[in-house]
Amino acid sequence: MQLVTEKGFSYAEAARQLGLRDTQIRTWKKQFDAEGAKAFPGRGNRSVIDEELHRLRAENKRLLQERDLLKKAAAFFAREST
């Protein structure tokens, strides 16, 4: 949520970077605005390994999407050149 509140990212940009849906980020923002720090009582209990795993899964998802897009583009241009 800090990506949106402090760094000026849009909901869509933050969601894409975290591998989430933008609606989830919006929901969290509403909860935070309504309840403050009490909105997330379990915050900060993730281990470093869990955080790294989450980050890597999000990055992997983004890279797979990029790969699939590049495959489609290559196939399109291969058809166009023949």
Sequence and secondary structure as in RCSB ss.txt:
>XXXX:A:sequence
MQLVTEKGFSYAEAARQLGLRDTQIRTWKKQFDAEGAKAFPGRGNRSVIDEELHRLRAENKRLLQERDLLKKAAA
FFAREST
>XXXX:A:secstr
 HHHHTT   HHHHHHHHTS HHHHHHHHHHHHHHGGGG TTTT   HHHHHHHHHHHHHHHHHHHHHHHHHHHH
HHHHHH 
